[in-house]
């Protein structure tokens, strides 16, 4: 089990959906076989599948990359294809030299709505978790510089991107978990993944930090030393003032509730629903599997000025 259809979409079982994937050997091994056009949501892998996904002898890493290339000024989305074309071969070489068994999963959001990075992390996890036993949640514009950063199987969640050229290699601030953070599948599921609440740029990473810290993670030692966690930022156009939009300000109130423990993270991985558009691609670029994800959330804004419905 790895994907499930909603009860109102069909009577077909998730087992049948997965069987379809087995019947298509051209699909990359280890990737959930979501069927285009069907509603997909998270279903926990059973113990046998989890044991098969990784063992003490051979763990398998899922590199999950949220993605969309768009000049739309609602997020930092321009020039991302260029970033992806550099990221995938670089990471493939880097992880191969480290001796890591891995897959690179690109979750690409369809056009037309404001970008939702957290939801794309969740979608990528849903599509890959049954065949990997640990993950790194990775921005497409950050690549590691130090081979001592081995992306090895972690005992606890660990923030890898501790010092990026984007900020002149200054050490990350205390609540920073963006860029690259690695953890076991069970850690991601324990905190219910990322929030699906944050649209546009910013704050989803901070919310995720507090999901982790409120669950006993992100303590002293849960971040690489800056000398080891050095990352090079890939170039792309940046949009200014995304932190002063009505959307950002409204979402800050949601973040405050998470920070102060007033909100249980009931929404996130387990509440995400989406559809796949077309079949996954394996040549865009070569070395990854790329899914086109059509989100199906209760509210999906087209601009940063939209007001959510009452109760959202």
PyMOL commands that set and color helices and strands:
alter all, ss='L'
color gray80, all
select helices_A, chain A and resi 14-22+47-53+80-97+117-128+165-167+185-190+204-213+242-244+246-259+269-271
alter helices_A, ss='H'
color red, helices_A
select strands_A, chain A and resi 3-4+41-42+61-67+102-109+134-138+142-144+158-159+163-164+180-184+230-233+274-276+281-283+286-295
alter strands_A, ss='S'
color yellow, strands_A
deselect
rebuild
show_as cartoon
